[in-house]
Amino acid sequence: MRNRIYCKLILIFGVCLLSGCQGIPNIGKPEASDRSDKPEEKGEVRAAFKQDDKKSEDQKSDPGKSASGAITASEETFDYVALGNSVTCSEAEGSIWWGDWGMAATTAEQDYVHLISAELKEKTKKPVTTMILDLKKWELAKDRNRILKKYTAYFDENTDLITIQTGENITEFKETLNTDYMALVKVIKEKAPNAQIIMLGELLWPSEDIEAAKKAACETYDVTFLEMTEFLDDYNDIYRSEIGGVVTGEDGKQHIISDEAVAAHPNDKGMAYIARLVMEQVSVQN
């Protein structure tokens, strides 16, 4: 009799123990998962700011500091949207990187998007708005069309300029490259029919199949494709950052580049070169 009672107590204790552990996460090495099926649930907007001669609540004294949420384009403003990967925008990553702007630029103001925005301000009488969207999740996705839907809210008939910088993170799911780039450019063209759209060639390690897909989409939808051949020819000697480079982070402190992935990105000269090539293609009408 006593043995049966002990057995029952042990069984009940075991059931309670197991049920209590169901909520404990597995802290071991995570299983490999399809990057595209479970993208990081983060917003697409990495930064949004307005530049105007007159200070306002929307005006950022530090244009590199992100504003929360998106900016709605209007006829009263010149509206620029930049899509890209870490060359265009990034996130602070502990001791590796220290801001939300284009990686390896020494300050936010020195990345190519901020340089373009500043020059647009000099060329137009309108206040300039700039919205920067992270396109990395689209690059990594298996079903890029599903991810593409997340970006459609950021363009409309009042958008004036769009730059697209993409390709460096695409190493898988290349069998749909042509249709994916066609869909990307088509959606942007339809959502922003009045915008000038410029697609940048790959900036770090160009791949022929990716470049071919980008060029085909640009040709189909009458979008400017920006060749980066001369930039790449001199990249390692002139335009590439380096280990030991100094960056002023969004915390206002100086940091030393020590990560090879960060050092592979354009330095300030490289960012300025990209901005100049883009602005040579931009037509501003006041």
C-alpha positions as CSV (number, residue, x, y, z in Angstrom):
1,M,0.0,0.0,0.0
2,R,2.7,2.4,1.0
3,N,4.7,1.6,-2.1
4,R,1.7,2.4,-4.3
5,I,1.3,5.8,-2.5
6,Y,5.0,6.6,-3.1
7,C,4.6,5.7,-6.8
8,K,1.6,8.0,-7.2
9,L,3.5,10.9,-5.5
10,I,6.5,10.4,-7.7
11,L,4.2,10.3,-10.8
12,I,2.4,13.5,-9.8
13,F,5.8,15.3,-9.1
14,G,7.1,14.3,-12.4
15,V,4.0,15.6,-14.3
16,C,4.2,18.9,-12.4
17,L,7.9,19.2,-13.1
18,L,7.5,18.6,-16.8
19,S,4.5,21.0,-17.1
20,G,6.5,23.7,-15.3
21,C,9.4,23.5,-17.7
22,Q,7.4,23.9,-20.9
23,G,7.9,27.7,-20.8
24,I,11.7,27.5,-20.3
25,P,13.5,28.4,-23.5
26,N,16.2,26.2,-25.0
27,I,19.4,28.1,-24.3
28,G,21.6,25.8,-26.4
29,K,22.7,26.5,-30.0
30,P,19.6,27.5,-32.1
31,E,18.6,25.2,-34.9
32,A,19.2,26.5,-38.4
33,S,16.1,28.1,-39.8
34,D,15.0,29.5,-43.2
35,R,15.9,33.2,-43.0
36,S,13.2,34.2,-45.3
37,D,10.3,32.5,-43.4
38,K,11.2,34.2,-40.1
39,P,12.5,37.6,-40.9
40,E,13.4,39.9,-38.0
41,E,10.2,41.8,-37.1
42,K,11.7,45.3,-37.2
43,G,10.3,48.4,-38.9
44,E,11.7,49.3,-42.3
45,V,12.4,52.9,-41.4
46,R,15.9,53.4,-40.1
47,A,15.9,57.2,-40.2
48,A,13.6,60.0,-41.2
49,F,14.3,63.7,-41.1
50,K,13.5,67.1,-42.6
51,Q,15.9,69.8,-43.6
52,D,14.7,73.4,-43.9
53,D,16.1,76.9,-43.6
54,K,13.6,77.5,-40.7
55,K,13.8,75.3,-37.7
56,S,10.6,73.4,-36.9
57,E,9.6,70.5,-34.7
58,D,10.4,68.2,-37.6
59,Q,13.8,69.7,-38.1
60,K,16.6,67.7,-36.5
61,S,19.6,69.8,-35.5
62,D,21.5,66.6,-35.9
63,P,20.2,65.2,-39.2
64,G,21.7,61.8,-38.5
65,K,19.4,61.2,-35.6
66,S,16.4,59.0,-36.5
67,A,12.9,60.3,-36.2
68,S,10.3,57.8,-35.2
69,G,8.1,56.6,-38.0
70,A,7.7,57.5,-41.6
71,I,7.4,60.9,-43.3
72,T,4.5,61.5,-45.6
73,A,5.4,63.1,-48.9
74,S,3.7,66.3,-50.0
75,E,3.7,68.9,-52.8
76,E,5.2,71.4,-50.4
77,T,8.4,69.4,-49.8
78,F,11.0,67.7,-51.9
79,D,10.8,64.1,-50.7
80,Y,13.7,61.7,-51.0
81,V,13.5,58.0,-50.1
82,A,16.6,55.8,-49.9
83,L,16.4,52.1,-49.8
84,G,19.5,50.0,-49.1
85,N,21.5,47.6,-46.9
86,S,24.2,48.5,-44.4
87,V,26.0,50.8,-47.0
88,T,22.8,52.9,-46.7
89,C,21.7,52.3,-43.1
90,S,22.5,50.1,-40.2
91,E,21.9,49.6,-36.5
92,A,24.2,50.1,-33.5
93,E,25.7,46.7,-32.7
94,G,27.6,46.8,-29.4
95,S,31.3,47.2,-29.9
96,I,31.0,46.6,-33.7
97,W,29.1,49.6,-34.9
98,W,27.6,52.8,-33.3
99,G,24.9,54.4,-35.4
100,D,22.0,54.0,-37.8
101,W,23.7,55.5,-40.9
102,G,25.7,54.0,-43.7
103,M,28.3,51.7,-42.1
104,A,31.9,53.0,-41.9
105,A,31.0,56.7,-42.5
106,T,32.8,58.7,-39.7
107,T,29.5,60.5,-38.9
108,A,25.9,60.4,-40.0
109,E,26.4,63.5,-42.1
110,Q,29.2,61.8,-44.1
111,D,27.3,58.9,-45.5
112,Y,26.0,59.1,-49.1
113,V,22.3,59.5,-48.2
114,H,22.9,62.5,-45.9
115,L,25.3,64.0,-48.4
116,I,22.6,63.7,-51.1
117,S,20.0,65.2,-48.8
118,A,22.3,68.2,-47.9
119,E,22.9,68.9,-51.6
120,L,19.2,68.6,-52.4
121,K,18.6,71.3,-49.8
122,E,21.0,73.6,-51.7
123,K,19.3,72.9,-55.1
124,T,15.6,73.2,-54.2
125,K,13.6,76.0,-52.6
126,K,11.4,73.4,-50.8
127,P,12.2,71.8,-47.5
128,V,13.8,68.4,-48.1
129,T,12.5,65.3,-46.3
130,T,14.6,62.2,-46.3
131,M,13.4,58.7,-45.3
132,I,15.9,55.8,-45.2
133,L,14.5,52.2,-45.5
134,D,16.4,49.0,-44.6
135,L,16.2,46.7,-47.6
136,K,18.3,43.8,-46.0
137,K,15.3,41.7,-45.1
138,W,14.2,41.8,-48.7
139,E,17.7,40.7,-49.8
140,L,17.7,37.7,-47.5
141,A,14.2,36.5,-48.1
142,K,13.3,33.4,-50.1
143,D,9.9,34.9,-50.9
144,R,11.0,38.4,-51.7
145,N,7.6,39.4,-53.0
146,R,6.0,38.8,-49.6
147,I,8.6,41.0,-48.0
148,L,8.2,43.6,-50.7
149,K,4.6,44.3,-49.5
150,K,6.1,45.8,-46.3
151,Y,7.7,48.7,-48.3
152,T,4.7,49.8,-50.4
153,A,3.4,52.3,-47.8
154,Y,6.5,54.5,-48.0
155,F,6.0,55.9,-51.6
156,D,3.3,57.9,-53.3
157,E,2.7,60.3,-56.1
158,N,4.4,63.1,-54.2
159,T,7.7,61.3,-53.8
160,D,10.4,63.1,-55.8
161,L,13.5,61.0,-55.6
162,I,14.2,57.3,-54.8
163,T,17.6,55.6,-54.7
164,I,17.9,51.8,-54.5
165,Q,21.1,50.2,-53.2
166,T,21.0,46.5,-52.9
167,G,22.5,43.1,-53.8
168,E,25.5,42.7,-51.5
169,N,23.6,40.4,-49.1
170,I,22.1,38.1,-51.7
171,T,23.9,34.8,-51.6
172,E,20.9,32.4,-51.6
173,F,17.6,32.1,-53.5
174,K,19.1,33.4,-56.7
175,E,16.8,31.4,-59.0
176,T,14.2,34.2,-58.7
177,L,16.5,37.2,-59.1
178,N,15.1,38.4,-62.4
179,T,11.5,38.3,-61.3
180,D,12.3,39.7,-57.8
181,Y,14.1,42.8,-59.2
182,M,11.3,43.2,-61.8
183,A,8.8,43.2,-59.0
184,L,10.8,45.6,-56.8
185,V,11.2,48.2,-59.5
186,K,7.6,47.7,-60.8
187,V,6.1,48.3,-57.3
188,I,8.2,51.4,-56.6
189,K,7.4,52.8,-60.1
190,E,3.7,52.2,-59.6
191,K,3.6,53.7,-56.1
192,A,5.7,56.7,-57.0
193,P,4.9,57.4,-60.6
194,N,6.4,61.0,-60.5
195,A,9.6,60.1,-58.8
196,Q,13.0,59.9,-60.3
197,I,14.3,56.5,-59.5
198,I,18.0,55.5,-59.5
199,M,19.3,52.0,-59.0
200,L,22.9,51.8,-57.9
201,G,25.2,49.0,-59.1
202,E,26.7,46.8,-56.4
203,L,29.2,48.7,-54.3
204,L,31.2,46.0,-52.5
205,W,31.5,42.7,-54.3
206,P,29.5,42.7,-57.6
207,S,27.9,39.5,-58.8
208,E,27.2,39.2,-62.6
209,D,23.8,37.6,-62.1
210,I,22.6,40.2,-59.6
211,E,23.8,43.1,-61.8
212,A,22.2,41.6,-64.9
213,A,18.8,41.3,-63.0
214,K,19.1,44.9,-61.8
215,K,19.9,46.2,-65.3
216,A,17.1,44.2,-66.9
217,A,14.5,45.6,-64.4
218,C,15.8,49.2,-64.9
219,E,15.6,48.8,-68.7
220,T,12.1,47.4,-68.5
221,Y,10.7,50.2,-66.4
222,D,12.8,53.1,-67.6
223,V,14.8,53.5,-64.4
224,T,18.3,54.9,-64.2
225,F,21.0,52.3,-63.5
226,L,24.1,53.8,-62.0
227,E,27.3,52.0,-63.1
228,M,29.9,51.7,-60.4
229,T,32.8,50.3,-62.4
230,E,35.2,53.2,-61.8
231,F,34.4,53.3,-58.2
232,L,35.1,49.5,-57.8
233,D,38.3,49.8,-59.8
234,D,39.7,52.1,-57.1
235,Y,37.8,50.8,-54.2
236,N,40.5,49.0,-52.2
237,D,43.1,51.7,-52.7
238,I,40.9,54.8,-52.2
239,Y,37.3,54.3,-51.2
240,R,37.4,51.3,-48.7
241,S,37.4,51.9,-45.0
242,E,40.0,50.2,-42.8
243,I,40.7,48.6,-39.4
244,G,41.6,51.4,-37.1
245,G,39.4,54.0,-38.7
246,V,37.7,56.4,-36.2
247,V,33.9,56.9,-36.1
248,T,31.9,59.3,-34.0
249,G,29.0,57.3,-32.8
250,E,25.4,58.4,-32.1
251,D,26.5,58.5,-28.4
252,G,28.9,61.4,-29.3
253,K,32.0,59.3,-28.5
254,Q,34.8,58.2,-30.8
255,H,35.1,54.6,-31.6
256,I,37.7,52.5,-33.5
257,I,36.7,50.2,-36.3
258,S,37.9,46.7,-35.4
259,D,35.6,44.5,-37.3
260,E,36.5,43.4,-40.8
261,A,32.9,43.5,-42.0
262,V,32.6,47.1,-41.0
263,A,36.0,47.9,-42.5
264,A,34.8,46.5,-45.9
265,H,32.3,49.4,-46.3
266,P,33.1,52.7,-48.0
267,N,35.0,55.4,-46.2
268,D,34.0,59.1,-46.3
269,K,35.7,59.5,-49.7
270,G,33.7,56.5,-51.0
271,M,30.5,57.9,-49.6
272,A,31.2,61.2,-51.2
273,Y,31.9,59.6,-54.6
274,I,28.6,57.7,-54.5
275,A,26.7,60.9,-53.6
276,R,28.3,62.8,-56.4
277,L,27.4,60.1,-59.0
278,V,23.8,60.1,-57.8
279,M,23.5,63.9,-57.9
280,E,24.9,64.0,-61.4
281,Q,21.7,62.1,-62.4
282,V,19.2,64.1,-60.4
283,S,17.1,66.8,-61.9
284,V,15.6,69.3,-59.4
285,Q,12.7,71.5,-60.5
286,N,11.6,74.3,-58.3
